[in-house]
Amino acid sequence: MAQTKRNKPMRQSEISPLQWIGLGAIALFVIVPLYATALGGFKRLGELRNSPFGLPESWSPHKFIEILNESTFFLTLWNSLLVSTATVVLTVILSSMTAFALSHIRFFGRRMLTNFLMLGLLFPAATAVLPLFLKLRDLGLLDSHLGIILAQTAFSLSFSILLFHNFFKELPAELFDAARMDNCGYVQIYWYITLPLSLPIIATVSVFAFVASWNNFLLPLVVLNTPEKYTWPLGIMQYRGEYGTDWTMILAYLTLTILPAIAFFLAAQRYIISGLTGGAIKG
């Protein structure tokens, strides 16, 4: 008689106290600014200066209500959502197609082209502000959302291609060999095989591109001139006066505007870790 094998419980890896301390420090580094920002919207200016991390004396939401009653608030949110969504779509399409070609199509100069694309990781976007402004001016894309979308997509391609390239290299080669035996071309392999298996890395790239675009302040500041086209980071400037700044209104404004980015991150959280750790498929 065949003996039944007992399923042994998997041994969970233990976390050392030093790792707990590191995780706690990172968590505090993220949570404390969010905590102070959320509470700052309920405080008066003097209370904010005397007790920036303490609880407010009164939980009056009138600053949040005042911001929500302004039509410019939802207009800036819509502009940011439009720019960020378009940036995500373009980034995912272009970087996934490029990474697929570099991973599965052999051609002369493939390695050199890959290294050239990775050079974009070495230079921050701020170093290209002046030539970017001149190029957008020559193309007639100043004071337009399209200019911001194209620029942000270009700056995010290097990192996105790197993530897609590492993921695609881990996909089983047998799948592509079977597809070629069925006379599938590269476009069909990319669309019907690679993309359906790449949901984790697509979600990961989308989160990075969306958050970077949503929080971008420099590019909209350089490109946009019309207040009706401002994204939400530029909307903060309305609370800065010539002789003072209403910091409590700014903190309330920040609290309301970071919620969409947090919601988008939480919605895609389950895919982010699996997307960053590779693309191994167990059969």
Backbone as CSV, one residue per row, in Angstrom:
resi,resn,N_x,N_y,N_z,CA_x,CA_y,CA_z,C_x,C_y,C_z
1,MET,0.849,-1.189,0.000,0.000,0.000,0.000,0.886,1.241,0.000
2,ALA,0.441,2.139,-0.821,1.235,3.375,-0.907,1.038,4.207,0.337
3,GLN,2.088,4.671,0.827,2.019,5.485,2.025,1.721,6.927,1.657
4,THR,0.798,7.449,2.368,0.437,8.850,2.138,1.463,9.746,2.797
5,LYS,1.825,10.738,2.062,2.796,11.694,2.584,2.093,12.811,3.338
6,ARG,2.606,13.080,4.477,2.058,14.162,5.276,2.603,15.497,4.786
7,ASN,1.676,16.402,4.680,2.086,17.754,4.274,2.712,18.459,5.465
8,LYS,3.987,18.671,5.374,4.684,19.364,6.443,4.493,20.866,6.310
9,PRO,4.191,21.529,7.417,4.021,22.991,7.335,5.318,23.664,6.944
10,MET,5.180,24.636,6.088,6.365,25.364,5.651,6.937,26.179,6.794
11,ARG,8.228,26.137,6.911,8.901,26.873,7.962,9.021,28.342,7.585
12,GLN,8.465,29.146,8.432,8.510,30.578,8.165,9.871,31.145,8.584
13,SER,10.376,32.021,7.753,11.662,32.644,8.059,11.510,33.615,9.217
14,GLU,12.435,33.539,10.151,12.389,34.401,11.322,13.034,35.742,11.006
15,ILE,12.469,36.762,11.590,12.988,38.120,11.419,13.758,38.499,12.672
16,SER,14.965,38.899,12.499,15.810,39.243,13.635,15.380,40.577,14.236
17,PRO,15.732,40.820,15.503,15.394,42.110,16.125,15.958,43.306,15.368
18,LEU,17.153,43.137,14.788,17.742,44.234,14.024,16.889,44.576,12.803
19,GLN,16.321,43.534,12.161,15.439,43.780,11.014,14.157,44.471,11.448
20,TRP,13.626,44.069,12.611,12.424,44.744,13.127,12.713,46.225,13.395
21,ILE,13.886,46.499,13.935,14.242,47.895,14.205,14.339,48.678,12.901
22,GLY,14.956,48.057,11.873,15.052,48.732,10.582,13.692,48.974,9.958
23,LEU,12.816,47.962,10.020,11.465,48.135,9.467,10.689,49.201,10.229
24,GLY,10.865,49.218,11.553,10.182,50.234,12.354,10.656,51.638,12.027
25,ALA,11.976,51.791,11.818,12.511,53.108,11.469,11.986,53.579,10.120
26,ILE,11.934,52.660,9.138,11.411,53.026,7.818,9.934,53.381,7.904
27,ALA,9.171,52.599,8.710,7.742,52.885,8.867,7.517,54.257,9.502
28,LEU,8.315,54.585,10.512,8.187,55.906,11.142,8.556,57.015,10.172
29,PHE,9.574,56.768,9.351,10.005,57.763,8.379,8.891,58.091,7.384
30,VAL,8.019,57.110,7.109,6.921,57.317,6.166,5.663,57.820,6.878
31,ILE,5.365,57.241,8.040,4.089,57.507,8.699,4.068,58.868,9.381
32,VAL,5.179,59.261,10.012,5.184,60.517,10.779,4.866,61.734,9.900
33,PRO,5.485,61.913,8.723,5.083,63.057,7.886,3.618,63.012,7.465
34,LEU,3.098,61.825,7.142,1.684,61.717,6.776,0.789,62.055,7.965
35,TYR,1.206,61.610,9.132,0.446,61.911,10.358,0.420,63.411,10.640
36,ALA,1.585,64.052,10.559,1.645,65.489,10.818,0.883,66.280,9.759
37,THR,0.916,65.832,8.515,0.198,66.521,7.441,-1.304,66.421,7.639
38,ALA,-1.793,65.229,7.972,-3.234,65.042,8.148,-3.754,65.848,9.329
39,LEU,-3.012,65.885,10.435,-3.462,66.641,11.602,-3.307,68.144,11.402
40,GLY,-2.329,68.559,10.591,-2.089,69.987,10.397,-3.264,70.710,9.771
41,GLY,-4.071,69.999,8.982,-5.225,70.637,8.367,-6.310,71.004,9.351
42,PHE,-6.287,70.426,10.552,-7.294,70.725,11.575,-6.833,71.794,12.566
43,LYS,-5.599,72.246,12.452,-5.042,73.159,13.451,-5.055,74.604,12.972
44,ARG,-4.915,75.499,13.947,-4.668,76.895,13.631,-3.175,77.086,13.426
45,LEU,-2.820,78.230,12.818,-1.424,78.453,12.464,-0.537,78.491,13.707
46,GLY,-0.975,79.182,14.763,-0.185,79.235,15.992,-0.065,77.875,16.652
47,GLU,-1.125,77.118,16.630,-1.092,75.774,17.196,-0.165,74.864,16.400
48,LEU,-0.134,75.055,15.091,0.743,74.245,14.255,2.207,74.529,14.571
49,ARG,2.550,75.774,14.847,3.941,76.121,15.153,4.350,75.628,16.529
50,ASN,3.449,75.683,17.509,3.788,75.280,18.873,3.774,73.768,19.061
51,SER,2.865,73.077,18.356,2.727,71.634,18.534,2.474,70.979,17.178
52,PRO,3.523,70.826,16.353,3.308,70.289,15.009,2.873,68.826,14.992
53,PHE,3.237,68.054,16.045,2.905,66.627,16.068,1.819,66.275,17.085
54,GLY,1.343,67.267,17.813,0.306,67.000,18.794,-1.085,66.999,18.175
55,LEU,-2.047,66.505,18.933,-3.420,66.490,18.464,-4.000,67.901,18.468
56,PRO,-4.865,68.218,17.535,-5.468,69.564,17.497,-6.435,69.773,18.651
57,GLU,-6.558,71.030,19.081,-7.486,71.350,20.160,-8.931,71.157,19.728
58,SER,-9.226,71.463,18.491,-10.572,71.260,17.948,-10.442,70.613,16.572
59,TRP,-11.340,69.672,16.304,-11.305,68.927,15.044,-12.255,69.557,14.031
60,SER,-12.055,70.823,13.776,-12.930,71.525,12.843,-12.486,71.256,11.403
61,PRO,-13.375,70.729,10.568,-12.984,70.413,9.186,-13.236,71.558,8.208
62,HIS,-13.330,72.798,8.696,-13.742,73.894,7.805,-12.702,74.152,6.704
63,LYS,-11.415,73.882,6.967,-10.399,74.078,5.913,-10.592,73.072,4.786
64,PHE,-10.870,71.826,5.140,-11.110,70.818,4.117,-12.370,71.143,3.307
65,ILE,-13.400,71.593,4.003,-14.650,71.944,3.316,-14.433,73.141,2.397
66,GLU,-13.642,74.107,2.859,-13.358,75.280,2.028,-12.613,74.899,0.754
67,ILE,-11.672,73.973,0.878,-10.925,73.523,-0.305,-11.835,72.762,-1.260
68,LEU,-12.688,71.895,-0.709,-13.585,71.105,-1.551,-14.627,71.967,-2.252
69,ASN,-14.953,73.121,-1.676,-15.926,74.020,-2.300,-15.314,74.857,-3.418
70,GLU,-13.996,74.815,-3.553,-13.344,75.572,-4.619,-13.349,74.759,-5.915
71,SER,-13.771,75.396,-6.981,-13.817,74.694,-8.269,-12.420,74.387,-8.802
72,THR,-11.449,75.195,-8.434,-10.091,74.975,-8.923,-9.488,73.686,-8.370
73,PHE,-9.941,73.255,-7.201,-9.396,72.045,-6.601,-9.689,70.836,-7.480
74,PHE,-10.930,70.663,-7.886,-11.290,69.517,-8.712,-10.731,69.664,-10.126
75,LEU,-10.546,70.891,-10.584,-9.954,71.093,-11.900,-8.493,70.653,-11.909
76,THR,-7.755,71.012,-10.862,-6.356,70.581,-10.789,-6.250,69.069,-10.617
77,LEU,-7.180,68.475,-9.855,-7.177,67.023,-9.712,-7.448,66.338,-11.049
78,TRP,-8.389,66.895,-11.817,-8.687,66.309,-13.126,-7.495,66.430,-14.059
79,ASN,-6.829,67.575,-14.037,-5.638,67.739,-14.882,-4.538,66.754,-14.493
80,SER,-4.332,66.584,-13.184,-3.315,65.631,-12.728,-3.691,64.205,-13.100
81,LEU,-4.980,63.868,-12.967,-5.419,62.517,-13.319,-5.253,62.264,-14.811
82,LEU,-5.562,63.261,-15.631,-5.409,63.120,-17.075,-3.950,62.919,-17.450
83,VAL,-3.079,63.751,-16.910,-1.651,63.662,-17.228,-1.058,62.352,-16.713
84,SER,-1.404,61.966,-15.490,-0.830,60.757,-14.902,-1.307,59.503,-15.626
85,THR,-2.593,59.445,-15.961,-3.123,58.272,-16.650,-2.500,58.116,-18.028
86,ALA,-2.409,59.212,-18.767,-1.782,59.149,-20.095,-0.314,58.764,-19.994
87,THR,0.378,59.266,-18.975,1.779,58.908,-18.778,1.929,57.422,-18.489
88,VAL,1.048,56.883,-17.656,1.100,55.454,-17.331,0.867,54.610,-18.580
89,VAL,-0.140,54.949,-19.370,-0.472,54.167,-20.563,0.698,54.180,-21.546
90,LEU,1.237,55.361,-21.830,2.358,55.445,-22.759,3.601,54.729,-22.227
91,THR,3.869,54.883,-20.939,5.046,54.247,-20.353,4.954,52.731,-20.423
92,VAL,3.799,52.183,-20.080,3.630,50.728,-20.091,3.741,50.189,-21.512
93,ILE,3.104,50.848,-22.471,3.121,50.363,-23.853,4.535,50.418,-24.432
94,LEU,5.181,51.574,-24.336,6.493,51.731,-24.950,7.566,50.903,-24.258
95,SER,7.573,50.899,-22.940,8.612,50.163,-22.227,8.430,48.658,-22.360
96,SER,7.192,48.171,-22.363,6.976,46.728,-22.512,7.350,46.261,-23.914
97,MET,7.023,47.040,-24.935,7.394,46.662,-26.302,8.913,46.682,-26.480
98,THR,9.561,47.694,-25.933,11.021,47.778,-26.039,11.697,46.635,-25.295
99,ALA,11.236,46.365,-24.075,11.825,45.284,-23.286,11.584,43.929,-23.942
100,PHE,10.432,43.740,-24.562,10.161,42.472,-25.256,11.129,42.280,-26.414
101,ALA,11.350,43.334,-27.178,12.286,43.234,-28.304,13.707,42.962,-27.821
102,LEU,14.120,43.617,-26.741,15.474,43.416,-26.232,15.650,42.052,-25.577
103,SER,14.553,41.447,-25.122,14.644,40.166,-24.420,14.536,38.972,-25.351
104,HIS,13.739,39.075,-26.413,13.400,37.895,-27.201,13.752,38.008,-28.686
105,ILE,14.229,39.150,-29.121,14.608,39.295,-30.527,16.113,39.552,-30.587
106,ARG,16.823,38.705,-31.300,18.264,38.859,-31.421,18.589,39.685,-32.657
107,PHE,19.315,40.757,-32.457,19.725,41.607,-33.562,21.043,42.272,-33.198
108,PHE,21.717,42.771,-34.204,23.030,43.384,-34.006,22.888,44.663,-33.167
109,GLY,23.706,44.796,-32.141,23.698,45.976,-31.294,22.681,45.930,-30.185
110,ARG,22.095,44.757,-29.913,21.065,44.678,-28.875,21.629,45.026,-27.502
111,ARG,22.773,44.469,-27.169,23.368,44.746,-25.860,23.777,46.223,-25.739
112,MET,24.330,46.775,-26.805,24.728,48.179,-26.773,23.510,49.084,-26.614
113,LEU,22.416,48.754,-27.298,21.203,49.544,-27.175,20.620,49.454,-25.764
114,THR,20.681,48.266,-25.170,20.192,48.103,-23.797,20.993,48.954,-22.827
115,ASN,22.307,48.929,-22.950,23.151,49.737,-22.072,22.909,51.227,-22.290
116,PHE,22.664,51.621,-23.539,22.406,53.023,-23.822,21.106,53.486,-23.161
117,LEU,20.082,52.644,-23.208,18.811,53.003,-22.571,18.948,53.088,-21.056
118,MET,19.812,52.260,-20.489,19.996,52.282,-19.040,20.757,53.518,-18.570
119,LEU,21.398,54.240,-19.487,22.085,55.471,-19.098,21.122,56.519,-18.555
120,GLY,19.840,56.399,-18.929,18.853,57.346,-18.421,18.669,57.279,-16.926
121,LEU,19.089,56.178,-16.295,18.985,56.064,-14.844,20.004,56.933,-14.121
122,LEU,21.034,57.379,-14.820,22.116,58.129,-14.182,21.841,59.621,-14.093
123,PHE,20.878,60.120,-14.868,20.673,61.560,-14.944,19.272,61.913,-14.447
124,PRO,19.168,62.760,-13.437,17.844,63.191,-12.980,17.183,64.125,-13.983
125,ALA,15.872,64.229,-13.872,15.113,65.044,-14.825,15.495,66.522,-14.733
126,ALA,15.918,66.966,-13.551,16.233,68.385,-13.376,17.395,68.831,-14.254
127,THR,18.303,67.914,-14.599,19.454,68.302,-15.416,19.066,68.604,-16.860
128,ALA,17.881,68.183,-17.282,17.465,68.380,-18.673,16.350,69.405,-18.814
129,VAL,16.137,70.223,-17.784,15.021,71.168,-17.821,15.202,72.199,-18.930
130,LEU,16.389,72.781,-19.015,16.601,73.822,-20.020,16.504,73.291,-21.450
131,PRO,17.246,72.231,-21.840,17.061,71.714,-23.209,15.657,71.195,-23.461
132,LEU,14.995,70.644,-22.435,13.617,70.184,-22.607,12.687,71.359,-22.883
133,PHE,12.878,72.454,-22.168,12.052,73.645,-22.391,12.235,74.168,-23.819
134,LEU,13.471,74.209,-24.297,13.726,74.699,-25.647,13.123,73.775,-26.697
135,LYS,13.229,72.465,-26.468,12.663,71.511,-27.426,11.138,71.581,-27.457
136,LEU,10.507,71.683,-26.292,9.043,71.808,-26.256,8.585,73.119,-26.883
137,ARG,9.376,74.164,-26.711,9.042,75.435,-27.346,9.110,75.315,-28.861
138,ASP,10.137,74.644,-29.377,10.271,74.488,-30.824,9.155,73.622,-31.407
139,LEU,8.672,72.666,-30.626,7.607,71.785,-31.091,6.209,72.360,-30.855
140,GLY,6.135,73.505,-30.209,4.836,74.113,-29.923,4.055,73.397,-28.843
141,LEU,4.744,72.763,-27.893,4.077,71.987,-26.850,4.118,72.676,-25.490
142,LEU,4.580,73.904,-25.433,4.530,74.641,-24.174,3.079,74.970,-23.816
143,ASP,2.817,75.030,-22.513,1.475,75.318,-21.987,0.457,74.291,-22.493
144,SER,0.873,73.031,-22.536,-0.036,71.954,-22.940,0.251,70.722,-22.107
145,HIS,-0.784,69.947,-21.848,-0.614,68.709,-21.096,0.183,67.680,-21.886
146,LEU,0.083,67.734,-23.198,0.806,66.770,-24.022,2.313,66.901,-23.836
147,GLY,2.807,68.119,-23.697,4.232,68.314,-23.468,4.691,67.668,-22.173
148,ILE,3.882,67.783,-21.104,4.231,67.150,-19.821,4.185,65.638,-19.948
149,ILE,3.156,65.113,-20.627,2.996,63.665,-20.771,4.186,63.059,-21.508
150,LEU,4.579,63.665,-22.616,5.698,63.129,-23.394,7.008,63.213,-22.607
151,ALA,7.211,64.309,-21.900,8.448,64.461,-21.131,8.514,63.464,-19.987
152,GLN,7.421,63.310,-19.255,7.409,62.367,-18.139,7.571,60.934,-18.623
153,THR,6.956,60.610,-19.758,7.115,59.271,-20.313,8.566,59.003,-20.677
154,ALA,9.212,59.988,-21.292,10.615,59.816,-21.680,11.507,59.594,-20.463
155,PHE,11.264,60.336,-19.383,12.104,60.209,-18.196,11.868,58.895,-17.450
156,SER,10.704,58.301,-17.598,10.391,57.066,-16.871,10.701,55.809,-17.673
157,LEU,11.107,55.939,-18.936,11.302,54.759,-19.778,12.471,53.883,-19.313
158,SER,13.573,54.477,-18.925,14.756,53.676,-18.576,14.451,52.713,-17.439
159,PHE,13.892,53.220,-16.369,13.589,52.365,-15.214,12.510,51.344,-15.555
160,SER,11.504,51.749,-16.324,10.430,50.834,-16.695,10.939,49.725,-17.613
161,ILE,11.791,50.068,-18.570,12.370,49.049,-19.452,13.202,48.065,-18.644
162,LEU,13.945,48.545,-17.664,14.745,47.660,-16.818,13.862,46.659,-16.084
163,LEU,12.751,47.126,-15.514,11.847,46.224,-14.800,11.222,45.202,-15.746
164,PHE,10.722,45.668,-16.889,10.112,44.749,-17.849,11.145,43.755,-18.391
165,HIS,12.335,44.227,-18.671,13.376,43.360,-19.243,13.730,42.231,-18.284
166,ASN,13.904,42.554,-17.016,14.222,41.517,-16.030,13.075,40.529,-15.870
167,PHE,11.849,41.017,-15.960,10.693,40.135,-15.829,10.549,39.224,-17.040
168,PHE,10.683,39.774,-18.223,10.510,38.980,-19.448,11.571,37.887,-19.574
169,LYS,12.784,38.160,-19.084,13.841,37.168,-19.175,13.548,35.933,-18.335
170,GLU,12.699,36.070,-17.304,12.369,34.948,-16.433,11.192,34.122,-16.940
171,LEU,10.507,34.570,-17.964,9.387,33.804,-18.504,9.907,32.535,-19.180
172,PRO,9.169,31.431,-19.088,9.646,30.164,-19.667,9.829,30.258,-21.174
173,ALA,10.986,29.841,-21.652,11.255,29.869,-23.092,10.398,28.863,-23.843
174,GLU,9.914,27.813,-23.141,9.088,26.807,-23.804,7.791,27.397,-24.353
175,LEU,7.265,28.401,-23.665,6.039,29.030,-24.151,6.255,29.692,-25.504
176,PHE,7.373,30.363,-25.658,7.654,31.049,-26.918,8.008,30.054,-28.026
177,ASP,8.689,28.971,-27.661,8.996,27.948,-28.661,7.715,27.291,-29.173
178,ALA,6.770,27.024,-28.257,5.501,26.433,-28.677,4.707,27.394,-29.550
179,ALA,4.775,28.682,-29.236,4.051,29.672,-30.039,4.643,29.780,-31.438
180,ARG,5.964,29.693,-31.532,6.592,29.758,-32.855,6.248,28.525,-33.686
181,MET,6.113,27.376,-33.031,5.708,26.173,-33.748,4.292,26.288,-34.298
182,ASP,3.477,27.110,-33.640,2.114,27.363,-34.122,2.058,28.549,-35.081
183,ASN,3.229,28.948,-35.590,3.329,30.034,-36.571,2.866,31.387,-36.018
184,CYS,3.127,31.621,-34.750,2.810,32.920,-34.151,3.984,33.873,-34.375
185,GLY,3.676,35.088,-34.787,4.702,36.102,-34.955,5.022,36.782,-33.643
186,TYR,5.993,37.698,-33.696,6.397,38.390,-32.478,5.260,39.232,-31.895
187,VAL,4.464,39.840,-32.747,3.352,40.662,-32.250,2.334,39.799,-31.528
188,GLN,2.025,38.638,-32.071,1.075,37.737,-31.426,1.632,37.186,-30.115
189,ILE,2.913,36.856,-30.107,3.534,36.367,-28.869,3.498,37.454,-27.794
190,TYR,3.794,38.670,-28.214,3.788,39.789,-27.261,2.389,40.027,-26.703
191,TRP,1.381,40.008,-27.566,0.034,40.407,-27.156,-0.718,39.284,-26.437
192,TYR,-0.590,38.049,-26.928,-1.411,36.956,-26.410,-0.711,36.101,-25.365
193,ILE,0.622,36.191,-25.289,1.338,35.343,-24.326,2.053,36.176,-23.273
194,THR,2.857,37.137,-23.729,3.693,37.880,-22.781,2.873,38.792,-21.879
195,LEU,2.017,39.622,-22.459,1.262,40.567,-21.645,0.333,39.906,-20.639
196,PRO,-0.421,38.852,-20.991,-1.261,38.212,-19.964,-0.484,37.645,-18.785
197,LEU,0.779,37.261,-19.010,1.611,36.735,-17.923,2.325,37.839,-17.146
198,SER,2.192,39.078,-17.590,2.992,40.178,-17.036,2.172,41.148,-16.199
199,LEU,1.036,40.698,-15.695,0.205,41.605,-14.897,0.930,42.148,-13.672
200,PRO,1.719,41.342,-12.937,2.430,41.912,-11.781,3.383,43.037,-12.153
201,ILE,4.180,42.857,-13.207,5.146,43.896,-13.548,4.446,45.094,-14.180
202,ILE,3.337,44.874,-14.877,2.569,45.996,-15.423,2.030,46.862,-14.284
203,ALA,1.509,46.198,-13.246,1.013,46.951,-12.090,2.137,47.694,-11.389
204,THR,3.308,47.059,-11.286,4.445,47.707,-10.622,4.892,48.949,-11.379
205,VAL,5.072,48.815,-12.688,5.485,49.959,-13.498,4.421,51.050,-13.467
206,SER,3.155,50.660,-13.492,2.067,51.641,-13.467,2.080,52.444,-12.177
207,VAL,2.327,51.778,-11.057,2.359,52.495,-9.774,3.508,53.487,-9.740
208,PHE,4.700,53.052,-10.148,5.854,53.958,-10.145,5.610,55.153,-11.071
209,ALA,5.083,54.886,-12.265,4.857,55.972,-13.220,3.753,56.902,-12.743
210,PHE,2.692,56.348,-12.172,1.572,57.177,-11.724,1.982,58.076,-10.559
211,VAL,2.632,57.504,-9.565,3.028,58.295,-8.393,4.034,59.371,-8.779
212,ALA,5.008,59.026,-9.636,5.989,60.021,-10.068,5.324,61.153,-10.839
213,SER,4.370,60.823,-11.703,3.678,61.852,-12.463,2.743,62.661,-11.574
214,TRP,2.058,61.999,-10.665,1.102,62.684,-9.790,1.795,63.709,-8.894
215,ASN,2.992,63.394,-8.433,3.700,64.283,-7.512,4.683,65.220,-8.207
216,ASN,4.739,65.190,-9.526,5.725,66.001,-10.247,5.362,67.481,-10.160
217,PHE,6.316,68.265,-9.730,6.106,69.710,-9.605,6.930,70.500,-10.618
218,LEU,8.156,70.021,-10.898,9.075,70.805,-11.717,8.604,70.931,-13.162
219,LEU,8.249,69.818,-13.790,7.850,69.863,-15.196,6.593,70.704,-15.430
220,PRO,5.511,70.512,-14.666,4.358,71.408,-14.856,4.696,72.873,-14.621
221,LEU,5.594,73.142,-13.676,5.976,74.522,-13.401,6.691,75.138,-14.598
222,VAL,7.518,74.351,-15.276,8.273,74.854,-16.421,7.397,74.963,-17.659
223,VAL,6.495,74.015,-17.856,5.743,73.921,-19.111,4.477,74.760,-19.101
224,LEU,3.737,74.755,-17.999,2.403,75.350,-17.980,2.438,76.823,-17.584
225,ASN,1.577,77.592,-18.240,1.424,79.014,-17.926,-0.020,79.374,-17.580
226,THR,-0.971,78.618,-18.054,-2.387,78.911,-17.848,-2.861,78.262,-16.555
227,PRO,-3.452,79.029,-15.607,-3.909,78.438,-14.337,-4.939,77.331,-14.526
228,GLU,-5.770,77.417,-15.561,-6.787,76.380,-15.784,-6.175,75.040,-16.154
229,LYS,-4.899,75.009,-16.555,-4.233,73.757,-16.922,-3.316,73.237,-15.825
230,TYR,-3.271,73.922,-14.693,-2.371,73.526,-13.615,-2.731,72.147,-13.074
231,THR,-1.703,71.379,-12.706,-1.894,70.144,-11.961,-1.919,70.474,-10.468
232,TRP,-2.235,69.466,-9.652,-2.440,69.780,-8.238,-1.191,70.308,-7.528
233,PRO,0.052,69.871,-7.851,1.196,70.477,-7.157,1.305,71.983,-7.379
234,LEU,0.905,72.458,-8.561,0.931,73.896,-8.803,-0.211,74.605,-8.087
235,GLY,-1.275,73.863,-7.748,-2.387,74.481,-7.021,-2.013,74.924,-5.629
236,ILE,-0.930,74.385,-5.085,-0.497,74.801,-3.748,-0.094,76.268,-3.736
237,MET,0.358,76.778,-4.865,0.865,78.153,-4.911,-0.205,79.191,-4.607
238,GLN,-1.487,78.810,-4.725,-2.535,79.780,-4.440,-2.622,80.129,-2.952
239,TYR,-1.992,79.319,-2.097,-2.007,79.596,-0.659,-0.730,80.287,-0.195
240,ARG,0.098,80.674,-1.151,1.289,81.447,-0.827,1.065,82.899,-1.194
241,GLY,1.174,83.756,-0.207,1.014,85.176,-0.446,2.352,85.882,-0.560
242,GLU,2.290,87.173,-0.783,3.526,87.947,-0.910,4.241,88.079,0.422
243,TYR,3.461,88.106,1.517,4.050,88.334,2.834,3.861,87.159,3.787
244,GLY,3.233,86.102,3.356,3.019,84.971,4.254,2.458,83.774,3.518
245,THR,2.435,82.648,4.224,1.942,81.394,3.664,0.972,80.760,4.640
246,ASP,-0.174,80.345,4.154,-1.170,79.681,4.989,-0.837,78.186,5.030
247,TRP,0.005,77.811,6.003,0.492,76.440,6.060,-0.606,75.450,6.415
248,THR,-1.561,75.838,7.219,-2.634,74.910,7.572,-3.488,74.562,6.353
249,MET,-3.746,75.552,5.479,-4.481,75.273,4.251,-3.662,74.388,3.320
250,ILE,-2.350,74.606,3.284,-1.494,73.779,2.444,-1.510,72.332,2.923
251,LEU,-1.457,72.123,4.248,-1.476,70.759,4.770,-2.823,70.088,4.512
252,ALA,-3.906,70.843,4.646,-5.213,70.274,4.320,-5.311,69.946,2.837
253,TYR,-4.771,70.807,2.002,-4.759,70.567,0.549,-3.932,69.322,0.217
254,LEU,-2.772,69.176,0.853,-1.935,68.009,0.617,-2.626,66.724,1.051
255,THR,-3.323,66.782,2.175,-4.027,65.592,2.660,-5.055,65.112,1.656
256,LEU,-5.782,66.036,1.062,-6.816,65.660,0.100,-6.229,65.174,-1.218
257,THR,-5.085,65.720,-1.605,-4.547,65.396,-2.932,-3.692,64.135,-2.950
258,ILE,-3.161,63.720,-1.796,-2.360,62.493,-1.803,-3.230,61.250,-1.674
259,LEU,-4.499,61.418,-1.359,-5.380,60.258,-1.210,-5.510,59.442,-2.495
260,PRO,-5.669,60.059,-3.691,-5.743,59.233,-4.910,-4.491,58.395,-5.155
261,ALA,-3.315,58.965,-4.891,-2.079,58.195,-5.088,-1.999,57.029,-4.114
262,ILE,-2.418,57.251,-2.864,-2.409,56.165,-1.885,-3.409,55.080,-2.279
263,ALA,-4.589,55.496,-2.744,-5.599,54.520,-3.166,-5.104,53.696,-4.352
264,PHE,-4.444,54.348,-5.307,-3.914,53.626,-6.462,-2.838,52.637,-6.033
265,PHE,-2.010,53.043,-5.079,-0.969,52.142,-4.587,-1.576,50.933,-3.875
266,LEU,-2.561,51.158,-3.023,-3.183,50.057,-2.296,-3.899,49.092,-3.238
267,ALA,-4.495,49.628,-4.309,-5.198,48.767,-5.251,-4.246,47.829,-5.984
268,ALA,-3.023,48.278,-6.235,-2.050,47.465,-6.973,-0.995,46.845,-6.073
269,GLN,-1.177,46.926,-4.762,-0.147,46.482,-3.836,0.140,44.986,-3.962
270,ARG,-0.883,44.188,-4.203,-0.703,42.740,-4.244,0.189,42.293,-5.403
271,TYR,0.310,43.159,-6.440,1.122,42.795,-7.597,2.536,43.361,-7.540
272,ILE,2.759,44.347,-6.677,4.025,45.071,-6.723,5.197,44.176,-6.320
273,ILE,5.052,43.440,-5.209,6.148,42.617,-4.726,6.491,41.524,-5.728
274,SER,5.456,40.856,-6.263,5.714,39.792,-7.218,6.326,40.352,-8.510
275,GLY,5.967,41.579,-8.858,6.552,42.178,-10.040,7.998,42.556,-9.866
276,LEU,8.373,42.993,-8.661,9.749,43.396,-8.414,10.686,42.219,-8.165
277,THR,10.144,41.105,-7.695,10.981,39.970,-7.356,11.193,38.995,-8.496
278,GLY,10.733,39.341,-9.683,11.033,38.492,-10.828,9.790,38.108,-11.581
279,GLY,9.840,36.981,-12.236,8.689,36.519,-13.003,8.670,35.021,-13.098
280,ALA,9.195,34.363,-12.101,9.276,32.909,-12.146,7.893,32.308,-12.140
281,ILE,7.680,31.337,-12.999,6.413,30.629,-13.098,6.691,29.158,-12.825
282,LYS,6.019,28.639,-11.860,6.221,27.237,-11.506,5.182,26.392,-12.202
283,GLY,5.647,25.328,-12.869,4.736,24.469,-13.561,4.586,23.132,-12.871
